[in-house]
Amino acid sequence: MRILIAINQARVLYDFKRELVSAALKRGDDVYLSFEEDFRAEYFEGANAKIISTPIDPRGVNPVRDIALYLFYKRLLAKIRPDLVLTFTIKPNVYCGRACQQAKIPYLATISGLGSAVNAGSVLGVVSSWLYRVGLGGAARVFCQNEAIARKVVDDQLARPEKIVRVSGSGVDLERFPYLEYPGSDDPIELLFIGRLMRDKGVVEFIDAARVVRDRRSDVKFRILGAPERRCPEYGQVVAAAKEGIVEYLGYQLNVSPYIATSSAVVLPSYHEGLSNVLLEGAASGRPLLASNIPGCAETFDEGDTGFGFEPKNSDALLGAIWRFLDRTREERREMGRRGREKIAANFDRKTVVDAYLREIDKVGAGK
């Protein structure tokens, strides 16, 4: 089968979907990948996928560029004539989805999150919802990464209920993220934020909480790992906090495991998520989670047993969760992490997610 995968960035495909690409190639599918190229494209080229460099601005709102992207997808479909298309992330879902409808090519869309615009309820949110409705209207399947997203997709009439397929996010590769021994009693307590440096990930609240805790507890370190997000000013706040000694900024790291290994907990004060890969990877590695009590985060931990939840957009609530965590002994924290690993292994294995995609690919490809 000739399959086109359209996604915004090579980074996203590499981090969250590369096992799906590998599985499709392994069984003999002819796989084309459309994304904004970076050095990770070399990984897919080495696996014999065909790369199509795509002029996409993931967070841009320029209608001229978006129309150009839609026309790009139309030409691409006419050129390679895929049997099936998989779309991921907002713009490919909308513009490649619409191009597939017009070309009468079956496609499967994945919604990992509806994005800041849709969730804000603004005029931009109304327009974004309309665009989603246009893009998803002809999808053979719509994969939703949590139950709240699935309900919103149906309630907002973005897709019909019978087209919805629920998956446990992108899952986590349990071999790539094995259980890591918990830091020793003589090691510092490290709270690790992993995510894009943007307001919706809660990085500002993380800095606010770090400022308070560092005034009282010199043995607690706050570390931030992640890349700046285009047109988001929070990177400057991270750099300023690092210069003050409030946090340590680690930049973007291709391999996060060494940083999880020295951490005592993984923290994500996000405003909205599909199903957080950061939290899945942290818990799979045996680390307690401190995360917003929102769909996409709450599924990854059990309150008080493998993590602590808190209200999003609330620095004081995050601070409360940190104090509850610090009140636990080192042995209690270690046990929280061990139980978290068990939870993730039982419910969020990426192999299960990949198998779900392959089943639906085969059904749609066979015209079922």
N, C-alpha and C positions, 0 to 999 in steps of 0.2 A: 504494500500500500504506500502511496506517496502522501506524506503528511507534512503540512506546513504548521509550524508553531510560531505565533506572533506574540511578542511580549515587549515591554518597553526597553529593558536594558539587559545586556549580557550578564550583569551582576546578579540580577534577580533570578534568571534562569539557572545560573551556576549555583547560587546559594540554596535554592529551594526546589528546583525541578530537574536537576541534571540526571538523577536516577531514572526519571521517566524517559528522558532522551536516550539514555543508555539502554533501557529495556526495549524501546522501540527499534533501535539500531540492531540490537542483539538478535531480535526475532526476524530481521530481514527487511524492515520498513525503510523506505527511502525518505530521509528526514531533512527538511529545510528549516532553517532558523532565521527569523526576521527580528532584529533588535538593534538598538543603538550599540555600536561595537566598542569594546575595550579589550584589554589584554586577555580577558577570560575567553574571548572567542577562540583563542588558540587551543584551549582544552577541547572544544567541540569540533574544531577542524581536525584535531588529532584523532577524534573518535569517528571520523568520516561523515559527520553531518555537513550540510552545505549551508554556508553563511550568507545572508543577505543583509548588508549594512543599510539601516533604515533611518531616515531623517525625522526623528521623533523627539519632541521636547516633553518629557513626562508631566511636568507641572505647568507648562505654558498655557495661556488662555488666548493666544492669538488666532482668530478664526481663519485668517488667510493660511497660516501654517497648517492648521487642522484640515482644511480643505485639500491642501497639497498632500497631506498624509493620506487622506482618503483616496485621492487619485493615484498615489503611489501604490496603495494596496490593490486597486483595481487593475493596474498594469501588471503587478506582480502575479496576481491570480491568473490573468490571461496568459502570462509567460510560462509559468511552471505547471498550471492546471493540476492542482493537488486533488486527490480523492477525498481528503478530509482536512479540516483546519482546526487547530486548537488555539484559542485566544486567551491571553492572560493580561491582567492589569487594565486600567480604565480605557486608555485610548485605543489599543488594539481591540478590546471588547466592542467599543463603539464603532470605530471606523473600519476596521477589518471585518467586523461582524456584518456591517451594512454592505460592504463590498461583496462578501460571501453570499448574502441574500440575493443581490442583483445578478451574481454569476451562477446562482443555483448550485452552490457548493455547500455540502453539509458542514456544520461547524459546531464545536463544543466550547462554550465560554466558561471561564472560572472567575468567581467573584471572591477575592480574599478580603475585601473591605470596600465599602462604597465611597470612601474618600472624604476629605474635609468638606468639600463643597456640598455634597449631598447631605451630610450629617448636620451642616450648619443651618439648614432651613431658610437660606437667603434666596434672593432672586437667582443668584448663580446656582444654588441648589436646585431650584425648579428647572432651570435650563439643563443642568447635569442629569436630573432624573429623566427628563424628556429624551436626552441623547441616549441614556442607557436603555430606555424603552425601545428606541429605534434600533440600537445595536443588538439587543438581545431578542428582538421580536421573532427572528427566524432561527434561533439556535435550537439544534436538536436536543442538547442537554445544557443545563446551567449548573455547574458545580458550585456549591456554597460551603464556605469553610466554618460556619457555625450556625446554630439554629436561629439566632436572632436575625442574621442576614437573610436566611431562607424565608423567614416570615415577612421581612420587609420587602423582599423581591416580589413575593406573591401579593401582599397587601397593596403595594404601590403599582401592581399590574405590570411589572417589568418582565415577568415571564409566567407562564402557566404552571400550576402546581405539579402536573405530571412530568414536567421537564426537569424538575429539581433533583439533583443528586447531592446528598450530604456526605462530606468527607471530613476527616479530622485534621483540618488545615492541610499543610503540606506534609505533615508527619515529620518524624525525625529519624535520621539514619543512626540506629543504635550501635553500629560498629564504628562509625566515624565519631560518635559521641558516647564513648564507654563511661562507666562509672569511674570517677576520679577520687582518689583518697582525699579525705577532708583535711584542711590545714591543721597543723599541730597547735597545741595549747600555747606554745611560745611564739607562734606566728601572729602578725597583726590581723585585726578584723578588717576585712576588705568588703565593701559594698560596691558591686560592679553594675554600672548602667551600660547596656549595649543597645545601640539604635541610631537611627539617623538623627542628626542634630537639628531638630525642628520642634516647634512648640507642641504639636500634637503628640509627640512621644513623651512629653512630660519632663524634658531635660531641665527646664527652668525650675520646676518644683524640686527636682533632685538637687540642684545647686542650692536652692533656698534651705532645704533640709540639711544639707552638708554644712552650711554655714553655722546653723544652730548646734548641731552635734559636735562639730570640731571645737566649738567654744567650751564644751564640757568634757569631751572625751578625746584625748590626744592619741589613744590607741586605736581609733577607728579611722580607716582610710576610705575615701570616696574616689572611685575611678570611673572615667567615661571613655568608652570605646565606640567609635562610629565616624562616619564621613559627614561633612557638611552637606546640607541639602540646598539645592539651588534656590535663590531668592528667599532664603530663610535667615533672619539676622541672629539666630541663637548661637551660631558658631562663635560670634564675637563675645557673647556672654560666657561661653565655655572657656575660651582663651583667657579672658579677663580673670575668671575664677581660678584658673590654673596658675596664673601669675601671682595671685594672692596666696596661693597655697591651700585653697579651700578644697580643690579637687586635683586629681592628676589626669591629664588628657593623654590618651594613648593613640590617638589618630584612628585611621581605618586599618584593620588587620584582616588579612585573608583567612587566617586560621585563628579562631577565637579560643580554642581549647586551652592553650597555655595560660591565658588570662582568667578563664573560668577556674582553672586548677588552683590558683592562689586565692581565689575569692572565697568569702564566707557565705555570700548570698548574691543572687542576681536580682536586680531591681528594675521594674518597668512601670513608670507612672503614666502610661499611655491614655489618651482620650478615647481612642477607638481602635479596634483590631479585627482582622479576620479570625485568625487563630495564631497567636504570637509564636513564631519560630524561635525567637530569642529565649522565651520562657521554656519552650519544649527542650531546647538544647541545654539550657542551664539545669533543668530538673533531671534530664537524662544523664547529666554528668554528676548528679548527686548533690546538687546545691538547692537549699531552700529558696523559695521565691517570695519576693515582696512586690505585689502588683496591684494595679487598679482592679476594683470589683466591677468589671464590665464584661460583656460577652466577648470572647476571644482571648481574654486573660483568665477569667474566673474558672474556666474548664481545666486549666493546667495545674491547679493546686487545690488542696483541701485545707480549709481555714483552720489554722492552729496546729495542723498535723504535718503538712508539707510546705506551708507558707502562710503569709499574712496578707489580707486584702485591705484596701482603703479606697475612699472616695476619690475619683479623678479630679483634676484641676484644683487640688486642695493640698497645699504644702503642709498644713498642720496635720491633715489626715495621714499623709505619708510619714511625717515625723512620728506620729503615734505608732504606726506599724514598725518603724525602725526601733523605737524604744521597747516595744513588745519583743522584738527579735533579740535585742541586746540583753533583755532580762533572762533569756534562756542560757543555760550552761553550754559550754563547747560540745559536750557529749549529746545534749538534747538537740543542738543544731545539726550535728552530724547525723543523728537518727532521722531528723526531718528530711535531710537530703537523701538518705538511703530509701526511705519510704516514697519519696518523690520519684526516684529512679524506677521503683517498682510500678508506680502508677503510670508513668510514661510508657514503659515497656509493655504494659498490658493493654494500653488504649491508643497509643499514638505512633506505632511502628510505621515508618515511611513505606515499607514494602506493601503493607495493606492498602495504603493510599494509591501507590503506583498500580497495583492490581485492579483497583476500582476504575482507574482511568482506562487501562487496557481493555477491561470488559466492555466499557461503554464505547470505546473506539471500535471494537469488533462488532458490536451490535449495530451502531450507526453505519459503519462501513458496509455491513451486510444488508442495510436497508430496513432494520427492525425498529 
